[in-house]
Amino acid sequence: MRLPTNSIRWRLQAWYSFLLLVAIAGFCLVTLRLAWNDQAKRLDRVIMEKERMLIETVLRMERHMNVDSFRSKSRESQMEIPPPITTYTLEKLRTHELELPEEVVKNFSGKDEGHYFFILKEPDGGVLFASENAPKSISFPDSKAGTDMDVRRYRDNFRECFKGGPRGLQSCLGKEVTPELQEMRAFTISLSLAAGTFWIIGLWGGWWIAGRAIQPIKTISETADNIARGSLKERIELKGTDSELDQLGQVLNHSFDELEVAMERQKQFTADASHELRTPLTVILSESRRMLKRSRNSEEYQKALQACEESGLRMKSLVQGLLLLARQERKGTADDHELSDLHTMMKDSIREHQPLLEEKMLKLNSELETDVKAVVDPDAMKILFNNLIGNAISHHPGNGKIEVSLQTLDNQVSVEVADDGIGIAKEHLEKIFERFYRIDQSRSGDYEHSGLGLALVKLIAENHGGTCSVTSRVGEGSRFTVTIPFRSS
Ligand code: ADP
């Protein structure tokens, strides 16, 4: 069963959704943090302003009091009087003798939204001085930092700033911040909603983009499917953008071209093979029918049987050639390759052709490098040698010479068979390696020549990773060269 999670589009979408979610969440968290920090800074500035105002008021009051004598006493006794609040003022605060002006008290009274309060604590934790609206139970942070203590925090609906003062004193100035907190909560909700909307739009966009991105893949698979069903002419439409998919389309189109050519070749081959087999079959059938019509004399029977035999031999040679081709095509790989002595194989082939050479009065000169051992398919190489030497003899008018050479050159084994026979015209040179191609069609009656020999030679050379070529001049002769990469193991 095909699950949606198997589809590339779904997978792209899943990854995209996840990454988009992470990015949006990250963005929102940073934004919220910055917004909260900014608001906290603004609140702290306002609270500090209030603190400054309170201290200034106390100092102003201190100046109005007669503290000169106290100051001089303090100097005499080396008493430390760190600004801004003197020990004298502290004493006054402890004994509740110092009363803040009305307008200052107003600033630190009531429990309305946004009210301020302050608390000044003794080092032992007792309250030294506090506004009337200060919360009764408020826990001060750990005061180990001493005078350096500077803590700002949110507690319930309050923003509180704690400071460490001289001689272990601690102060807290706070503000009720319900409206500011509501504002921030509203901002958080709006941002979350906007982020959610953006994510959903992003998902839709991602789905659309993923769909567009894999559309060419769909087209490619549809085209490949149609081709597999037999529409060999169909090709993938290329956008010409040179994108990865366009490049894939190009590669596939090229493969489809090759597939079409191979299929055409196969069809042609089947048609040619049927055609080649039909001629001798027709001869056999028509001759036997003719003989069966009425009784004949022995001479006629002999002639008819001779014709049938020749046709049979021709068919045998054809079927043999076809079988060899089929086997070579099936092999294609190095399955049957083994270390073989090419020198001995070539010598054997020359020896086998000796009677034919003598019959045609041909002189064969060989230049064979000794000890040429290479990893090849030995059966195939025998066919290759026999076909090249056989062709040089059978397509030679006689009375001439053939040169055979075997050598290793630049890590290649080179086999050359040259003759001074009839030669091959330029227009045939390319075609002689095609199956069933014979230059002299009048010799098609010759049962040994099926037109498959050079096709086999080429296929064997290619199966060994080599090449096969020919140079020839009409009336001067031909030279066939096969080169195969040398493999010794
Ligand atoms: P065939 O069975 O006819 O020899 P091949 O495929 O071996 O088929 O050769 C194809 C054709 O190439 C031959 O019919 C022949 O006309 C030509 N040919 C091959 N070898 C030679 C040669 N050495 N000299 C002249 N023509 C040749």
Boltz pocket constraint, residues with backbone or C-beta under 6 A from the ligand:
constraints:
  - pocket:
      binder: B
      contacts: [[A, 387], [A, 388], [A, 391], [A, 392], [A, 393], [A, 395], [A, 396], [A, 419], [A, 421], [A, 422], [A, 423], [A, 424], [A, 432], [A, 433], [A, 434], [A, 437], [A, 438], [A, 439], [A, 440], [A, 448], [A, 449], [A, 450], [A, 451], [A, 452], [A, 453], [A, 454], [A, 455], [A, 478]]
      max_distance: 6.0
